[in-house]
Amino acid sequence: HTATTETKDARIIAEPLRLVLLPLGGDSALDLKISREQEKVRTAADPAPALEQLGWLFVAKARASFDPGFYKLAEQCSLALEEKKPHAPEALLLRGHALQNLHSFKEAEPLARELVARRGRAFDYGLLGDVLMEQGRLAEAVAAYQQMADLKPDPQAYTRAAHMRWLKGDLEGAIEVMQLAVQAASPRDAESAAWVCTRLALYQLQAGDFEKCRAHCDAALGFQKNYPPALLASGRLLLAENKFDAALEPLRAAAKLNPLPEYQWALADALRAANRPGESETVERELRLRGSSADPRTFAIFLAARGQDVSTALRLARAELQTRGDVLTHDAAACALAANGRWSEAQTEIRLALAEGTQDARLFLHAGMIAAKLSQTAEADQFLSRAATLQPMLLPSEREQLKSLSVNFSSQPAKSNQTKN
């Protein structure tokens, strides 16, 4: 029995190594680096350094290809490294980063805490802040990010600080810090440079500065051609300008390269606004086929907004709340509950979504919709007015929903603000 158990354990240990050494093919510079590092793992007397490097190359591949499967390979590298070097911080960081990107935030948290306790490097605090932020624990996340910035004030730290300011409703502060990230960006890390330019472009879109938004979208695409987030941002800018036909080209390219619900929803809306309902429905069918696995949170909001399969929307949103507690997940739950006619519960969730002071058009739209349904006149008017000031951030169908709500609500006789179900 002991011999059989030992053989089984050996197979389990060998499995991560076998998986990460499978040939991937491809002839890009990154693919060739991965192949060379795999060979080093096979032949080196001490494969640990090569395993760590291979893991981070898989992370880079995941970011470049938008394929989360490479994060799973990075996690397997960390497990193989852990076998070679038990409790190695290098393995903890690699695994924690992979788990965070796979949305296993609660599983990543103890790894991040062990890292900051044992060595406390900047990226250790960054990982801890990330998993805390996604769980909605912003005060703890801010403390971790401050430690990160104190140790190494670089684009990684600036980007996180900007996002925290945005979550707290400080758009001007978010732009200020993100400008520092853009100034520190380097073409040697083209993907990161493209990312920070794209984030700044979206902040500027929210601020209504369309020309600066366009300039930073172009800068992002200059760093990395056909970068899907920058293409999506470019398309959203054109939608905000009501240039629906012009928006189709960047949005088609973005959705083809990164077919997530956020991208497909934007494309479907653009097609419908450009009077191409048949093509729009085709895109939405594709979205419905894979949305629940690709991005359940956004897919839940999409289903709720469309009034389609609203029970699935609620199931997905509730499942997301098991692992994420941030404002955007509470918003998804509120939207799904509202679509199911559970208005009082929806109000509880939307209040959690608004609790940090986040200034987001979609949050205000949903808050206004819920308050209007509950006959809370002053609140509904306030939220719908706030959504109206941030209309560039809404998709065409959401702008239509806002217009309909505003017209219908303003035409109703004034009612008391007592909550009704």
N, C-alpha and C positions, 0 to 999 in steps of 0.2 A: 504494500500500500504506500509506503514512504517513497519508494522508487518511482511509482506512478505519479504521485503528487509532485515530486521534484521535476519530473519530465514535463508535466503540465505547466508548472511555474516557469520553467525555462522557455516554453513556447510563448507564454504571455509576455515575458520580458523581451523576447526576440521580435514580437509582432510590431512594436513601434519602429524599430530599426528597419525591418523589412519594408514597411510602408513608405518610409521617407527615402528609401533608396530605389524605389521604382522609377524607371526612366519616364520623364515627362514629355520628351520631344520638344519641338519648338526651336527656333533659331535666333531669337532675340538676344541681345546682350545679356539680359537678366537670365534667360533660359540657359545660356552657356555658362554663366557663373554658377547656377544651381548644379548643372551637370559636373562641373569641375569640383565643387564642394562635396558632392556625393561621392566622387572618386576618392577624395581625401579621407572621407569617413571610412570607406572600404579599406584603404591601404595604410592609414597612419597607425603608428604604434600606440599613440594616445589620440583616439578620435574625438575626445571631448571638445576641444576648440573648434574643430570642423563642424561638429553637431550644432554648437551654438550659432556659428556663422550661417549654417544651412537653415536653421530655424528662422533667423532674421531675414534671410533671402526669401523664404516662403512668405513672410509677412509683407515684404516688398512686392512680391508677386500678387498677393491678395489685394493690395492697395492699387496696383497697376491694372489688374484684370477685373476687379470688383467681383471676384469669385471667392466666397467665404470658405470654400473647401481648402484653400491654401492655409487659412488660419488653423484648420484642423491638422494639417501636416506640420505646421509650426508647433502645435501642441504635442504631436507625436515626437518631434525632435526633443522637446523639453523632457518628455518621459524617458526617452532613451538616454539623454544627458543625465537625468536624475539617477538612472541605474549605474552609470559610470562614475558619477560624483554625487553621492547622496547629500541632499539638503544644500546643494550648491545654489548660491544666490542667482547665478546666471540662469539656471533652470527655472527657478521660481519666477524671475522677471519675464522670461520668455513665455512660460505657461500662463502667467497672470495676464499678460498682454493678449495672448491668443484667446483666452476665455472671455476677457472683456469685449473683444471684438465679435465674439460669438454670442454675446448678450448673456453670458453666464456670470452676472455681476456678483451675486451672493457667493458663488464658488470662488471667484477671483479675490474677494475681499480679504480672507485670511492670509492668502499668499502675499498680498500687498502689505498687510500689517506686519507680517514676519519680515519682509524686506526692509521696511522703514525702521523696525526695531533692531535688526541685525547690522545694517550698514547705512541706510538713510541717504542714498544718492538722490539726485534731482528727479530722475525718471521713476524711481521708486515712489516718491511722493506724487508724481504725476499719475501713476497707475492708481494709487489709493484715491486721489481726488476724483478720477474718472469713474470708478465704481461707486463711490459715495454719491456723486452727482446724479448718476443714472438711477440711483435708489431714492432720489429726492431729499437727501440729507445734505442740504446746501451749506449750512454753517460748518459742518465737518469738512466738506469738500473745499471750501474757501481756505480753511486753515492749512490743508494739505497743499493746495496750489500755492499759497504764500510761501511755504517752506521750499517748494520747488523753485519759485522765482528767486528767493533769497540765495539759493545754492547756484542757480544757473539761469540768469535772465536772458532767454533765447526765444526764437519764434515758437517753440513748443509751449513755453510758459506764457508768452503773450497771447497765444491763441486761446488757451484755457481761461486766462483772466478776462479776455474780451467776451467769451461766451458766458461767463458768470455775470459780467455786467449786463449783458443782454437779458439774461434770465431775470435779473433783478430790476429790469425796466430802464436801465441807463444806456440808451442807444448811443448817445453822444460819447459816453465813456468807452463803450465797446468799439466805436470807430477809432477813437484816439489810440487805444491799445493795439488794435489790429493794424493800424498804420505802422506801428513799431515793428510788428511781425513782418509786414511787407518789406519794410526798409532793410530788415535783417535777412530776408530770404536770399537764397543763393541758387544759381542755375546748376550747381553741382548736385543739388537735391531738387530736381525739377518738379517732382510730384508734390512735395511739401510746399514749394514756392507757388505752384498752381493752386493748391488748396487754400493757402492764406489769402491769395488774391481773390479767389472766388468768395470766400467768407466775407471779405471786405466789400465786395461788389453787392452781396445780398444786404448787408447792413445799409449801404448807400441807397439801394433800391427802397428799403423801408423808409429811409429818411427823405425820399423823393428826389434825390440827386441823380437823375437818370444819366447824365453825361459822365459823372465819375463812376457810376455803376458800369456803364459800357466800357470805359477805359480799363477798368480792372478785370472785366471779363476778357477783354482783348489781351491784357497782360498775362492772365492765367493761360490762355491758349497759346501765347508766345512761349511760355515756359514748357508747356506740354500740349502738343497738337491733339485735337480731338479729345480733350479732357472732358469726360461726361458731366461732372458737376458744373464746369464753366459753360458748357453748351446748354445745360438746363437753365442756368442763371441768365444766359443770353436770351433764351426763349421766353423766360418769365418776364424779362424786361420788355421784350417786344409785345407780349400779351398785355402788359401794363399800359403800353402805348396804343393798344387796340390795333396793332399791326399783325393781325391773325395769320394771314398768308405768309408773311415774312417769318413768323415764329415757327412755321412748320419745319423748315430745314434744320435748324439747330436742335429742335425737340425730337425730330425723327432720328437724327444721329445719336443724340443722348440716350434715347430709349432703346435703340438697337445695341449700343455698347453696354448699357447698364439697365436691363429690363426690370427695374424695381417698380412697385406701385406708384411711388412719387413721380417717377419719370413718365410712366404710361398714362397716369391720370392727367398730367399736364398736356401730353400729346393728344389724348382723346378730347380734352376740352378745347384745345386749339383747333382740332379738326372740326368739331361741332360748330365752333364760333366762325370758322371759315366756310361754313355751309357744306361740309362733307360728312353727313351723318352716317353713311354706310361705312366709311373708313374708320370713323370714330367708334362705331359699334364693334368693328373687328378688333381694334386695340383693346377695348374694354373686355371683350371675350378672353383675350390673352391674359389680361390683368386678373380676371376672375379665376382663370385656371391655376395660376401660380402665386397669387397674392398672399394667401394665408401662410405659405411657407417662406416666401421671399421677404416680407415685411408685414407681419400681422397687425401691427399698430396702425400704420397708414391704411392698410386694406380695410380695417374695421371702420375707420372714418369714411373711407370711400363708399363702402356698402351702406353705411348709415345715411350719408349725404344723398345717395341715389335711391334710398328706400328699398334696397334689394337685399334679401336674405338677412334681415336685421337680427334674427336670432344668432346667426353665425357671427355677425359683427359684435354682438354682446359677449358671446363665448370667447372670441379672440381677445377682446379688450380686457376681460376679466383675467384671462390667462396671462396677459402682459403685466397686469398689476401684481402678479405673484412674484415677478422678478424685477420690475421697474416701478419706481414711485415718483418719477419726475412729473413736472407740470404737463408735459405733452401727453403722457400716458393717462393722467387723470382726465385730460380733455377728451382723449379717445373714448374713455369709459363714459363720460358725460354724453358725448354725441351718440354712442350706441344705446345708452339707456333712454335718451330722448326718442330715438327712432323706434324704440319698443314701447313708447307711451308711458315710461316710468319717470315722470317729470320731477317728482320730489327727490328721488335718488339721483337723477341727473343734476339737479341743482347742488346737491352735496358734493358731487365730483367736480363740477365746474368751479365751485368755490375753492376747492383744493388746487385746481389748475391756476386760479388767479391769485393764490395766496402769496406768491413771491413778488408780485408786482410786474410780471412779464407783460410787455406791450406787444401783443401779437394779434394780427387781424383775425385769424381763424378762431382764437380763443374768444375774442370779443363778439364775433359773429355767433358762435355757439351760446355764449352767455346771454346775448340779446334774445336769441331764439327761445331759450328756456325761460327767461324772465317774462317775455311776452306771453308765452303759453300759460304761465302761472299768474298772469294779469298783474305783474309787478311793474307798474307804469314807469316810474322814475328810473328804475334800474334798467329796464329794457331800452328806454330812450338813451340813457347814458352809454350803454354797451354798444348799441347800434351806431351811435354817433362816433364812438371811438373806432369801430370797425371801418366806418366810412372814411375817416382820416387816414387809414392805412390800406386803402383799397388796392394800391399797386401790388401788395403781397398776396392778394386773393386770386384764385383762378377765375376764368370767365363765368363758370357755373355758380361759383360762390358769390361773385359780384351780383349775378342775377338773383340769387337767394336773398342777399342783403337788400337789394332794391325792392323785392317783393315784400319782405318782412317790414321794411321801413314804410312802404306805402300802405300796406294792410294795417300795420299797427297804428300809424298816425291817423287812419280813417276811423278807428274804433273810438267809441266814447270813453272818457276817462273812467278808470275803475280804481278801487282801493288797492293797496299794495299787500293785502293779505295773501299769504301763500295758499294756493289751491292745488289740488291734484286732479 
